[in-house]
Amino acid sequence: MKRQYKNLYKRGRVWYIDLTFQGKRYRRRTSRDARLAQLELARLERELERRSLDLAVERISVQNFVDKYFEYSKANKTPTTIYNERLHLKQFLKFSDPASPLSNLKPEHFERYKAERLRKVSPVTLNRELTTFRSMLNRAKEWGYLFKNPMDAIKRIPMPEKNPPRFLSKEEIKKLLQVSSGKLRDIIITFLNTGLRRSELCHLEWGNIDLTRGIITVQSKTGFRTKSHKPRYIPINSELRKVLERKTKEGNSGYIFTTKDGKLIKNNLLRDIQKVYKKVGIENADIHDLRHTFASHLVMAGVDLATVRELLGHSDIKTTMIYAHLAPEHLKGATEKLRF
């Protein structure tokens, strides 16, 4: 009597596989042990499935896909992101075989990359590179070049918790404004009351300002992209309105803040603000700390994190959570207001 499981049968003492996959029949001798025969059947099924998936995806070389992905990035990402991705992908190509099929990339390839790169760069740098690779291969999956992203099995390097972001106290802000003047003082006031990134402030135009409605619109435009690629709206408070109304008298076309010859101020701005920091004894601070100051004082004033996220233009609430530690102290009495 022939004993049989699904796709397995026994002849004499030996188990045989009899499997039909995508119209093709596979028969082979396995083992006398039924458990080992079932394991071999499962292995064959996985192998046939993998082979069919590899045949189904569109074939493209590593180099050609990196070129294709980089063209996509140039059309959809900010200049800073494009610059960083170019550096990351250059390292990726050095480690890979550019002529090999993209579908040949396996998790072990990236594990070797991690081990080798850690000898040369910091964990922070390596994690940024891994993020770029994950994003790129997710796009490959969406475009039909991969069925599975090999980066899904790759873990980032564990990092110690970051220190809370540096922000200026009200006393420091007061001193900063006292020693600054003219255009630089107006710029600092704008940073403190909008939370704009440096590139956003430098590209801010009068077309983005609606003094009637009291709204600033931050959005991508030719030659400039916001980090999230989405427009956001920042209310103009009374302090900022004074600056903008005064500046309208100087002329209201083109960029709001420029050099004397009307060019972008980006290159000199960090140097000028750091000079003012130095005057009042503020150390280890940069322009981005003015954005942290805007967000931190909002949270301490009781503004909820979801609203702060919208004002800052964060795509993920996790980014905004770096300010969460400021909320408890200022919301301690909130539950005391409950009356049931």
C-alpha positions in Angstrom: 0.0 0.0 0.0 1.4 3.4 -1.0 1.4 5.9 1.9 0.9 9.5 0.8 0.9 13.1 2.1 0.1 16.1 0.0 2.9 16.2 -2.8 4.7 13.3 -1.0 4.4 9.6 -1.4 6.3 6.6 -0.1 7.5 3.7 -2.2 9.1 0.9 -0.3 11.1 2.7 2.5 11.8 5.9 0.6 9.7 9.1 0.4 9.4 10.9 -3.0 8.3 14.4 -3.9 5.7 14.8 -6.7 4.9 18.5 -7.0 3.4 20.5 -9.8 4.3 24.2 -9.8 3.0 26.7 -12.4 2.2 23.9 -14.8 5.5 22.1 -14.4 5.9 18.8 -12.6 8.8 18.1 -10.2 9.6 14.6 -9.0 12.5 13.5 -6.9 13.7 11.0 -4.3 14.2 12.3 -0.8 14.7 10.3 2.4 13.4 7.4 4.5 12.4 9.8 7.2 9.0 11.4 6.6 9.9 14.6 8.6 13.0 15.1 6.5 11.0 14.6 3.3 8.5 17.2 4.4 11.4 19.7 5.1 12.8 19.0 1.6 9.4 19.6 0.0 9.1 22.9 1.9 12.6 23.9 0.7 11.8 23.1 -2.9 8.5 25.1 -2.7 10.4 28.1 -1.4 13.1 27.7 -4.0 10.6 27.5 -6.9 8.7 30.5 -5.5 11.9 32.6 -5.2 12.9 31.6 -8.8 9.5 32.6 -10.1 9.7 36.0 -8.4 13.1 36.7 -9.8 11.8 35.9 -13.3 8.8 38.2 -12.7 10.7 41.4 -11.8 12.1 43.6 -14.4 15.9 43.2 -14.7 18.1 46.2 -14.1 21.7 46.6 -13.1 22.8 48.2 -9.8 24.4 51.1 -11.6 21.4 51.7 -13.9 19.0 51.7 -11.0 21.1 54.1 -8.9 21.2 56.4 -11.9 17.4 56.1 -12.3 16.8 56.7 -8.6 19.1 59.7 -8.5 17.1 61.3 -11.3 14.0 60.8 -9.3 15.6 62.4 -6.2 16.7 65.4 -8.2 13.1 66.0 -9.3 11.5 65.4 -5.9 13.9 66.2 -3.0 15.6 69.2 -1.5 19.2 70.3 -2.6 20.6 69.2 0.8 19.0 65.8 0.6 20.2 65.3 -3.0 23.8 66.3 -2.0 23.8 63.8 0.9 22.2 61.0 -1.2 24.9 61.5 -3.8 27.6 60.9 -1.2 25.8 57.9 0.2 25.2 56.3 -3.2 28.8 56.8 -4.2 29.9 54.7 -1.2 27.2 52.1 -2.1 28.6 51.7 -5.6 32.2 51.4 -4.4 31.1 48.4 -2.3 28.8 46.8 -4.8 29.3 45.4 -8.3 27.6 48.1 -10.4 27.1 45.7 -13.4 25.3 43.0 -11.4 21.5 42.7 -11.3 19.8 44.7 -8.6 17.8 41.6 -7.6 21.1 39.9 -6.6 21.4 42.2 -3.6 20.8 40.2 -0.4 20.8 41.2 3.3 24.3 39.7 3.9 25.6 42.3 1.4 24.5 45.1 3.6 25.7 43.4 6.8 29.2 43.3 5.3 28.8 46.9 4.3 27.9 47.8 7.9 30.9 46.0 9.3 33.4 47.5 6.8 32.0 51.1 7.0 32.0 51.2 10.8 35.8 51.0 10.6 35.9 54.3 8.7 32.8 56.3 9.8 30.7 57.0 12.9 27.5 55.1 13.6 25.5 58.3 12.9 26.9 58.6 9.4 26.4 54.8 8.7 22.8 55.0 9.9 22.2 57.9 7.5 23.6 55.9 4.6 21.4 52.9 5.5 18.4 55.1 5.5 19.2 56.2 2.0 19.7 52.6 0.8 16.4 51.6 2.4 14.6 54.5 0.7 16.2 53.7 -2.6 15.3 50.0 -2.5 11.7 50.7 -1.3 11.4 52.7 -4.5 12.9 49.7 -6.5 10.1 47.6 -5.0 7.4 50.1 -6.0 8.8 50.3 -9.5 8.8 46.5 -10.0 12.5 45.9 -9.9 12.4 44.0 -6.5 9.8 41.8 -4.8 11.3 42.3 -1.4 13.6 45.0 0.0 16.8 43.3 1.4 17.2 46.2 3.7 14.1 45.1 5.6 16.3 42.6 7.5 19.0 45.2 8.3 19.0 47.0 11.7 20.4 50.4 12.3 23.3 50.8 14.7 21.9 51.4 18.2 22.5 55.0 19.3 22.5 56.6 22.8 19.6 58.9 23.4 20.1 62.4 22.1 20.3 65.3 24.5 17.3 67.6 24.4 17.6 70.3 21.7 19.3 73.5 22.8 17.0 76.5 23.0 17.4 80.1 24.2 15.9 81.3 27.4 13.8 84.5 27.5 16.8 86.3 29.1 19.1 85.2 26.3 16.6 86.2 23.7 16.4 89.7 25.3 20.2 90.1 25.3 20.4 88.8 21.7 18.0 91.4 20.4 19.7 94.2 22.4 23.0 93.7 20.7 21.7 93.1 17.2 20.3 95.8 14.9 19.0 96.5 11.4 18.4 93.6 9.0 20.1 91.1 11.3 17.7 91.9 14.2 14.7 91.6 11.8 16.0 88.2 10.7 16.4 87.0 14.3 12.9 88.2 15.2 11.5 86.3 12.1 13.3 83.1 13.1 12.1 83.3 16.7 8.4 84.0 15.7 8.1 81.5 12.8 10.4 78.6 13.4 11.6 78.7 9.8 14.6 76.7 8.7 17.5 78.7 7.4 16.8 77.9 3.7 13.1 78.7 4.1 13.9 82.1 5.5 16.5 82.9 2.9 13.9 82.0 0.1 11.0 83.8 1.7 9.4 86.2 -0.8 6.8 88.9 -0.5 4.5 86.6 -2.4 4.5 84.3 0.6 3.3 87.0 2.9 -0.4 87.8 3.4 -0.6 90.7 5.9 -4.3 91.0 5.4 -5.0 87.5 6.5 -1.9 87.4 8.8 -0.4 84.3 7.2 3.0 83.2 5.9 2.9 80.4 3.3 6.0 78.2 3.2 6.1 76.2 0.0 8.3 74.7 -2.7 9.1 76.8 -5.7 11.5 76.9 -8.6 15.0 76.5 -7.2 13.8 75.7 -3.7 12.0 72.8 -2.1 10.7 72.6 1.5 11.9 69.5 3.4 8.4 67.9 3.5 7.5 69.1 0.0 4.2 70.3 1.3 3.0 73.9 1.9 2.5 75.0 5.5 1.0 78.1 7.0 2.4 80.1 9.9 0.3 82.9 11.6 1.9 86.3 11.7 2.0 87.5 15.4 2.1 91.1 16.5 5.9 91.1 17.0 6.6 89.8 13.5 3.9 92.1 11.9 5.9 95.1 13.1 9.0 93.9 11.2 7.1 93.0 8.0 5.1 96.2 7.9 8.2 98.3 8.3 9.9 96.3 5.6 7.1 96.9 3.1 8.1 100.5 3.1 11.5 99.5 1.8 10.0 97.7 -1.2 7.8 94.7 -1.5 9.0 92.6 -4.4 11.4 89.6 -4.5 13.1 88.1 -1.5 12.3 89.7 1.9 15.9 89.4 3.2 18.8 89.9 0.8 22.4 91.1 0.6 23.0 94.7 -0.5 23.1 93.7 -4.1 19.8 91.7 -3.8 21.3 88.2 -3.6 20.4 85.4 -1.2 21.9 85.9 2.2 22.4 82.2 3.0 26.2 82.2 2.8 26.9 85.0 5.3 23.9 84.4 7.7 25.5 81.8 9.9 28.6 83.8 10.4 26.7 87.0 11.2 24.4 85.3 13.8 27.3 83.5 15.5 29.0 86.9 15.9 25.9 88.1 17.8 25.9 84.9 19.9 29.5 85.6 20.9 28.7 89.1 22.0 26.2 88.0 24.6 28.2 84.9 25.6 26.0 82.2 24.0 28.2 79.2 23.2 27.8 76.2 21.0 24.7 77.5 19.3 23.7 77.8 15.7 20.9 79.1 13.5 18.8 76.0 14.0 18.7 76.7 17.7 16.4 79.6 16.9 13.9 77.1 15.4 14.3 75.0 18.5 13.6 78.1 20.6 10.4 78.8 18.7 9.1 75.3 19.2 10.3 74.9 22.8 8.6 78.1 24.0 5.4 77.1 22.3 5.3 73.8 24.1 6.2 75.5 27.4 3.3 77.9 26.8 0.9 74.9 26.6 0.6 74.5 22.8 0.0 70.9 21.9 2.6 68.9 20.0 0.3 68.3 17.0 0.0 72.0 16.5 3.7 72.5 16.9 4.3 69.8 14.4 2.2 71.6 11.8 3.9 74.9 12.4 7.4 73.3 12.1 6.4 71.3 9.0 7.5 67.9 10.4 6.3 65.0 8.4 6.4 62.7 11.4 5.1 63.5 14.9 8.1 61.5 16.3 10.4 64.4 15.2 8.3 66.8 17.2 8.4 64.6 20.3 11.9 65.9 21.0 10.1 68.8 22.7 7.7 66.6 24.7 9.9 66.7 27.8 9.1 70.4 28.2 5.3 69.9 28.4 4.8 68.1 31.8 6.2 70.8 33.9 3.9 73.4 32.3 0.8 71.2 32.2 1.1 69.9 35.8 -2.1 71.7 36.8 -4.1 70.7 33.7 -5.9 67.7 35.3 -6.8 69.8 38.4 -9.2 71.7 36.1 -11.4 68.6 35.6 -14.7 68.7 37.3 -17.0 65.7 37.0 
